[in-house]
Each structure stands twice: as C-alpha cells, then as structure tokens.
Amino acid sequence: MATATNVKIQREAASRVIVATWDWSKDNTDGYMVRWWYQTSLNIPYLGEEKTIDAAARNSSYTMPDNAVKVWFHVKPIAKKHDVNGTQTEYWTADWSTTTDKTVWYDTED
C-alpha cells in the first residue's frame, strides 16, 4: 500500500508551533487525514488533533499544549472515488505514514 513519503516535522524557533511536511504524487487525491500526537512528562500519549485537509496541501501545523514534551505526526492520503459497476470505489488505497525519526522534543528551557 502506498504512503506519503519524506514526512518531516520541525518546531518553529522558540515556540510551541510544529509544522509537518510530506510528499505525495498520486493522481485522484481527495485530501489528507492528519493526526498529531503528543506525550506528557509522565510518558502518557494523547491524540492532540485529527483533521482532514485539502488535497493541495502538503503541510500541517499544530500548537503543542503546555504540558507536551514530545510530538509526533501521521498523515494518510485519501483517494477520490469513482463509479465501478454502480459502486463508489476509491481509485487507490493508502496507509498511514510511520513515525520513525519524526518526533520533536520540547525543551522546557527554550
């Protein structure tokens, strides 16, 4: 199954705003589902935000909560649908991106 590639996240300087970017080149893309996760100092993970964004976008931003010490990101491309013998069918299927090397730690000293 296809996934978005070159997924990167980085923190804007001296702020809690995190920006994710990715590459995707399949035709018939309807949009992207994005998920932002964060972790507290107690090592508890939380889903911070989940939303669908426009197909033209290749980025998403998220503001970390005050108690977050770590943030990670997933993106899943969403295919347009077309009619196949009277059934609405996606042109292709995709999977969620992985989080390998896509975490940002927040240093409370910043």
N, C-alpha and C positions, 0 to 999 in steps of 0.2 A: 504494500500500500504506500502511496506517496505521502510525504510530509514536507512541511516548509523547511527550507534549508537556510544555512548561515544565520541562525537565530542568535541574536546578541542582545544583552541588556546592559545598560550602564546608568549610573547615577549622575544627575546633573550636579555640578560642583556646589558643595556646601548647602545641599538642600535634600529634602526627602522625596524629590520627584525622580522617578525611574522611567527610562524610555527603552522600549523594546523595538527592534527592527528585524526584518526577515526577508528572505527571497522566496518568490513563488512565481511560476511562469505558465501554469496550465491555462488553456482557454476555458471558457464557460464557468468562471469562478463567480459565485454569487456574493461572497463575503468571507469573513473570518470570525470564528468564535475564539475569544481570548480569555485566559484565566490568569489572574495574578494571585499568587500565594504569598503569605508572609509567616514568619516564625518569631515568637517572643523569646526573651532570655530564659524562659522556663522550658524551652525546646518544644513548645506547642505550636503546630502548624494550623493556620487558618486560611480559608478561601477569602481573599480580600475583595476581589471583584471578578465578575464573569459578565461578558457582554459580547454582542455581535457587532462587528464594524464593517464598513463599506469595502467592496472588492478593490477599489482603487488605493486603499490604504495599505501601507507596508510598515506601519508603525503603530504603537500604542503607548500611552503614558499612564502612570499610576503614582499617586502620592502615598507613601508609606505611612501607616499610623504611627503615633508617637511611641508605642511600645514595641514596634517591629525592630528586630536586629538583623533579619535576613529576608530577602525577597527573591522569588523565582517566578518564572513565566512559562506558559504553554500557549501555543496557537494551533488551530485546526482549520484548514481551508474548507469552505462549504461550496459544493458544486451547484450550478443551476440544474433545473430539471427540464426534461422534455418528454413528450408523449411517445411511448412504445406500446403499440397494440392496446391503446386505451388506458394505459397505466403511466402515471407520472414517475419517471425514473431519473436518478441522478446521472450526469454524464460520466462521472468517475467518483471514486471514494478516496478519502484521505484520512490520515491518522493524526493524533496529537503529536506535537514536537516533544522531544525529550528535554530534560533539564540539565544534562551533562554540561558542566562549565558555563552555566547560565544563571549563576546566583550572584547577588550583590549583598555584601555585608555592610551594615551601617555601624560606623564607629561613633559612639556617643561623645567622643572628644572633638568631633568635627564642628 
